[in-house]
Amino acid sequence: MSPSARATVIGSGRPNAASRRWRAVASIPRALTSRTGWRRAAGSTRSLPTSARSTSSPPIGTASQFDLVEYQAAIDCVLLPAIGLALVALPHLKAARWGRLLFVASEAASVPIAPLTLSGVTRTAIVRFAQALASELGHDGITVNVLAPGATRTPMVERAAAKLANGGDIEAQLRAMGQHNAIGRLARLDEFAAVATFLASERASFVTGQVHLIDGGASVLGPELPHLTAARKDTYA
């Protein structure tokens, strides 16, 4: 599961060449459901680059396991806050004639994973929104990209491992969860952050409209995902 299941990373403002310091912008808290809330979160973004927040993911399950209410809830919690915060930030980015929008999705935005239906539906929609923005904002000096991390060691994943271990060895469960990629372990947060830092930098000025899969090569392996297929709906909640 991704480091930031519901958070959108929004960056703007050319970094200070002397200090190269990056100050936090805003991330999407779980209660952010109104346009007023999005404005408060965006604030004045003209000199504020990036920050990410880790939250829970939609329930796990295949397409037919959910009803329309659950699909709507996933859209409300994952897709609409990302769109809302981006739209509120756009006037500031356009005024600055420079900016970076980084949407944090998950590997499900790029690779079909049957037990992650709700994640796939909402994250794929974020990708299409981000790509539409990229085609619109390039001439304003604004790049738009999507980070699609695979299984990463976060507090959420550690909680899921504890549930799956059911009183057993949590570290062994975490190691097992990391075996579904080519490297054979869970990603570290600093590895995710390294990609985000590059995309938020001046050096990434020609990179836009892309999905950046940070999955340790999981997409090139077969769909052996026992930590998902054997999990309850609320395992990653």
ZAKOL-36213 format. One line per 4 residues: for each residue z, y, x of C-alpha. Coordinates in Angstrom, 2 decimals, always signed. Example, Ala and Ser with C-alpha at 12.3 -4.5 7.8 and 13.67 -1.06 7.14 Angstrom:
ZAKOL-36213
+7.80 -4.50 +12.30 | +7.14 -1.06 +13.67
//
This chain:
ZAKOL-36213
+0.00 +0.00 +0.00 | -0.68 +3.54 +1.13 | +1.73 +5.95 +2.82 | +1.25 +8.41 +0.00
+0.29 +6.91 -3.25 | +0.37 +10.01 -5.43 | +0.35 +12.83 -2.93 | -2.55 +15.06 -2.10
-2.55 +16.67 +1.31 | -3.82 +20.22 +1.06 | -4.50 +22.28 +4.17 | -5.68 +25.82 +4.62
-5.58 +28.61 +7.13 | -7.07 +28.46 +10.60 | -4.44 +27.09 +13.02 | -2.95 +29.54 +15.47
-4.83 +29.04 +18.75 | -1.82 +29.98 +20.86 | +0.91 +27.88 +19.28 | -1.12 +25.13 +17.57
+1.84 +24.76 +15.23 | +1.30 +23.38 +11.77 | +3.54 +24.41 +8.91 | +4.05 +22.37 +5.78
+2.09 +23.16 +2.67 | +3.13 +21.24 -0.39 | +3.03 +17.75 -1.69 | +3.01 +16.48 -5.23
+6.43 +15.51 -6.58 | +6.53 +12.96 -9.36 | +7.45 +15.54 -12.02 | +4.47 +17.80 -11.31
+2.50 +17.52 -14.54 | +1.62 +21.10 -15.54 | -0.70 +23.76 -14.18 | +2.33 +26.01 -13.68
+3.90 +23.31 -11.56 | +0.70 +22.97 -9.54 | +0.72 +26.72 -8.87 | +4.32 +26.57 -7.68
+3.48 +23.66 -5.37 | +0.39 +25.34 -3.95 | +2.14 +28.67 -3.42 | +0.35 +31.02 -1.08
-1.61 +28.54 +1.02 | -3.64 +30.91 +3.14 | -1.66 +30.20 +6.30 | -0.21 +26.81 +5.53
-1.76 +23.54 +6.64 | -0.68 +19.99 +5.87 | +2.11 +17.81 +4.59 | +2.29 +14.45 +2.86
+4.86 +12.82 +0.62 | +5.31 +9.11 -0.04 | +5.88 +8.04 -3.63 | +5.45 +4.91 -5.68
+2.15 +3.38 -6.74 | +0.84 +2.37 -10.17 | +1.86 -1.10 -11.36 | +0.16 -4.11 -9.81
-2.04 -6.31 -11.93 | -5.58 -7.29 -12.84 | -7.79 -5.33 -15.23 | -6.92 -7.19 -18.43
-3.15 -7.05 -17.84 | -2.91 -3.39 -18.81 | -3.38 -1.57 -22.09 | -4.83 +1.91 -22.63
-1.40 +3.51 -22.46 | -0.87 +2.13 -18.96 | -4.33 +3.24 -17.84 | -3.65 +6.73 -19.18
-0.27 +6.83 -17.44 | -1.89 +5.94 -14.11 | -4.47 +8.70 -14.56 | -1.76 +11.22 -15.45
+0.41 +10.29 -12.46 | -2.22 +9.76 -9.75 | -5.51 +11.46 -10.56 | -4.68 +14.63 -12.49
-1.95 +16.00 -10.15 | -4.35 +15.65 -7.20 | -7.09 +17.51 -9.06 | -4.68 +20.14 -10.35
-3.22 +21.04 -6.98 | -6.66 +21.18 -5.39 | -8.01 +23.51 -8.08 | -5.04 +25.85 -7.72
-5.47 +25.95 -3.93 | -9.24 +26.66 -3.99 | -9.09 +30.45 -4.52 | -6.84 +30.79 -1.45
-9.09 +28.59 +0.67 | -12.23 +30.45 -0.40 | -10.62 +33.81 +0.32 | -9.71 +32.62 +3.82
-13.24 +31.23 +4.37 | -11.61 +28.25 +6.06 | -9.65 +25.25 +4.86 | -8.99 +21.54 +4.88
-8.42 +19.43 +1.78 | -7.17 +15.92 +2.48 | -6.64 +13.60 -0.45 | -4.40 +10.60 +0.24
-5.69 +7.57 -1.66 | -5.48 +3.93 -0.54 | -7.73 +1.12 +0.62 | -8.37 +0.41 -3.08
-10.50 +3.56 -3.16 | -12.98 +1.89 -0.83 | -12.54 -1.87 -1.22 | -12.21 -3.75 -4.55
-8.81 -5.47 -4.71 | -8.30 -7.28 -8.03 | -4.47 -6.96 -8.24 | -4.75 -3.22 -7.58
-6.80 -2.33 -10.64 | -4.93 +0.84 -11.61 | -4.85 +2.00 -8.02 | -8.58 +1.34 -7.66
-9.51 +3.14 -10.87 | -7.53 +6.29 -10.06 | -8.22 +6.42 -6.32 | -11.96 +5.89 -6.80
-11.93 +8.82 -9.22 | -10.20 +10.93 -6.56 | -12.96 +9.99 -4.12 | -15.70 +11.15 -6.49
-13.85 +14.41 -7.18 | -13.35 +15.01 -3.45 | -17.01 +14.32 -2.68 | -18.10 +16.71 -5.44
-15.85 +19.39 -3.95 | -17.24 +18.73 -0.47 | -20.79 +19.37 -1.63 | -19.65 +22.64 -3.19
-17.35 +24.07 -0.50 | -19.07 +23.41 +2.81 | -20.60 +26.89 +3.01 | -17.11 +28.36 +2.56
-15.87 +26.69 +5.75 | -13.81 +24.18 +3.76 | -13.94 +20.46 +4.44 | -12.80 +17.81 +1.98
-11.92 +14.26 +2.98 | -10.08 +11.24 +1.62 | -7.61 +9.16 +3.61 | -7.62 +5.52 +2.47
-4.81 +3.69 +4.26 | -4.15 +0.00 +3.99 | -0.75 -1.66 +4.18 | +1.53 +0.72 +6.06
+5.21 +0.42 +6.85 | +6.78 +2.98 +4.55 | +10.05 +2.98 +2.59 | +8.06 +1.89 -0.48
+6.61 -1.10 +1.36 | +10.01 -1.99 +2.77 | +11.45 -1.98 -0.76 | +8.59 -4.20 -1.91
+9.25 -6.58 +0.99 | +12.90 -6.82 -0.03 | +11.86 -7.76 -3.59 | +9.35 -10.33 -2.36
+11.86 -11.79 +0.12 | +14.29 -12.30 -2.78 | +17.34 -12.29 -0.54 | +15.53 -13.82 +2.44
+14.27 -12.35 +5.71 | +12.78 -8.92 +4.96 | +11.31 -8.49 +8.43 | +9.54 -11.85 +8.09
+8.11 -10.68 +4.78 | +6.91 -7.43 +6.36 | +5.21 -9.42 +9.12 | +3.53 -11.59 +6.49
+2.32 -8.50 +4.64 | +0.70 -7.28 +7.84 | -1.31 -10.46 +8.37 | -4.12 -9.54 +5.96
-5.87 -7.26 +8.47 | -7.71 -7.85 +11.73 | -4.90 -6.41 +13.87 | -2.26 -8.58 +12.25
+0.49 -6.09 +11.46 | +1.37 -3.23 +9.15 | +0.13 +0.21 +10.11 | +2.59 +2.74 +11.49
+2.94 +6.16 +9.91 | +2.05 +7.87 +13.20 | -1.29 +6.03 +13.17 | -2.01 +7.39 +9.72
-0.84 +10.85 +10.81 | -3.18 +10.82 +13.82 | -6.22 +10.54 +11.55 | -4.89 +13.20 +9.19
-4.14 +15.56 +12.08 | -7.69 +15.25 +13.39 | -9.23 +15.86 +9.96 | -7.03 +18.93 +9.50
-8.03 +20.36 +12.86 | -10.76 +22.72 +14.01 | -12.45 +19.81 +15.81 | -13.21 +18.11 +12.48
-15.28 +21.04 +11.21 | -18.39 +18.86 +10.67 | -16.59 +15.98 +8.95 | -16.54 +16.29 +5.16
-17.08 +14.30 +1.99 | -15.98 +11.03 +3.56 | -13.52 +8.24 +2.83 | -11.59 +7.35 +5.99
-10.41 +3.75 +5.73 | -7.29 +3.21 +7.85 | -6.74 -0.47 +7.17 | -6.65 -2.22 +10.53
-9.85 -4.04 +9.66 | -8.55 -5.56 +6.42 | -11.85 -4.79 +4.72 | -13.72 -7.15 +7.06
-11.46 -10.11 +6.25 | -11.27 -12.29 +3.14 | -9.10 -11.50 +0.10 | -6.00 -13.44 +1.16
-3.35 -11.12 -0.24 | -0.28 -13.16 -1.28 | +1.95 -10.06 -1.13 | -0.15 -8.70 -4.03
-1.30 -11.75 -5.97 | +2.23 -13.21 -6.11 | +3.91 -9.89 -6.93 | +5.33 -8.60 -10.20
+3.93 -5.39 -11.71 | +6.91 -3.35 -10.51 | +7.04 -4.70 -6.95 | +5.71 -1.46 -5.42
+7.39 +0.87 -7.89
//
